[in-house]
Amino acid sequence: AQTVTQSQPEMSVQEAETVTLSCTYDTSENNYYLFWYKQPPSRQMILVIRQEAYKQQNATENRFSVNFQKAAKSFSLKISDSQLGDTAMYFCAFMKLKEDTGTASKLTFGTGTRLQVTL
Amino acid sequence: DTGVSQDPRHKITKRGQNVTFRCDPISEHNRLYWYRQTLGQGPEFLTYFQNEAQLEKSRLLSDRFSAERPKGSFSTLEIQRTEQGDSAMYLCASTRLGGADYGYTFGSGTRLTVV
């Protein structure tokens, strides 16, 4: 079974600054995806960024980038130029690909990091 | 495309009552997932469907829980004889068969409170 650990329950960052959220995972799988999801207060979960395990290049999406260290099983999220709208719970999630079809399976989530962006 | 819709948004019920939630996925998504999220925790997988077939159920899904997806369209999640421990946010998500490349689209959830 896979586990995902987010060791920072809460973090705070000032507007325009950079913040890094940590995530580690444990798996014996070789073929998987990692995700960061954002859940604003009372709103639905939104995909922020995804990383395919076989790709060495770190994924980037505008102000969001990851530091994927496969050997260390680490997958941190960096948010640059933080904005007030980035205030939310951030969940790291793992998904293995099915062996027979290579398609998606269920997500395993961490416990989340609550990020507060302040003025 | 109106996204994933869940109904109701909130449900308060007395212990022992039955409740049913509905999820309408994105129309071209053939996979539909149910997750449960308790306060301060990440979502936990409950079950998923590919079209109308229920392909996997978590051990979290006790005998009091049942899910259906008739005709591979909307899905319902029923909880019989609710207990206070069932209080949680129930999330629905859908994806295309490729899934990983497209990511999941989540609904806004149904918050259940059992009193």
Interface residues (C-beta under 8 A of the other chain):
Chain A: V4 Y33 F35 Y37 R43 Q44 M45 I46 L47 R50 E52 F91 A93 M95 L97 T103 A104 S105 K106 L107 T108 F109 G110 T111 G112
Chain B: G3 V4 R31 Y33 Y35 G40 Q41 G42 P43 E44 F45 Y48 E56 L91 A93 T95 L97 G98 G99 A100 G103 Y104 F106 G107 S108 G109
